[in-house]
């Protein structure tokens, strides 16, 4: 899988998890310790999520990290 496709896949999975959990982007950005605009860039696939951000997002959403990363690398 190419890097751009992997980035888009992770972003799509995080977006889906946020919607399923019923949270807004602001709350998730705070949990990841990034700004709202940084979260928007990551969710749009313009910027990569850092691993520690995905761990924080997963913890906040109570979603295993593997959901975001499986077959995306």
C-alpha positions in Angstrom: 0.0 0.0 0.0 1.4 3.4 -0.9 2.0 6.0 1.8 -0.8 8.3 0.5 -3.3 5.4 0.5 -2.1 4.3 4.0 -2.5 7.9 5.3 -6.0 8.2 3.8 -7.0 4.8 5.2 -5.9 5.7 8.7 -7.7 9.1 8.4 -10.9 7.4 7.2 -10.8 4.9 10.0 -10.3 7.6 12.7 -13.1 9.6 11.2 -15.4 6.6 11.3 -14.5 5.8 14.9 -15.2 9.5 15.9 -18.6 9.4 14.3 -19.5 6.0 15.8 -18.5 7.2 19.3 -20.5 10.4 18.8 -17.7 12.8 19.6 -16.8 16.1 17.9 -13.4 16.9 16.4 -12.6 19.5 19.1 -12.9 16.9 21.9 -10.8 14.4 20.1 -8.2 17.0 19.2 -7.9 17.9 22.9 -7.5 14.3 23.8 -4.8 13.9 21.2 -3.1 17.1 22.5 -3.3 18.8 19.1 -5.1 21.9 17.8 -8.5 21.6 16.0 -6.8 22.6 12.7 -4.1 20.0 13.1 -6.8 17.4 13.7 -8.7 18.6 10.6 -5.5 18.3 8.6 -4.9 14.7 9.8 -8.5 13.7 9.2 -8.4 15.1 5.7 -5.2 13.2 5.0 -3.1 16.3 4.5 -0.9 15.4 7.4 0.1 12.0 9.0 -1.1 11.1 12.4 1.8 10.5 14.8 1.7 7.2 16.6 1.3 8.8 20.0 -1.7 10.8 18.7 -3.4 7.6 17.5 -2.8 6.0 20.8 -4.4 9.0 22.6 -7.3 9.1 20.1 -7.8 5.4 20.5 -7.8 5.6 24.3 -10.2 8.5 24.3 -12.6 6.7 21.9 -12.0 3.3 23.6 -10.9 1.9 20.3 -7.9 -0.4 19.9 -5.0 1.1 17.9 -5.1 -1.9 15.6 -8.5 -0.7 14.2 -6.7 2.4 12.8 -3.5 0.6 11.6 -4.4 -2.9 10.4 -3.4 -3.3 6.8 -2.7 0.4 6.5 1.0 0.1 6.6 
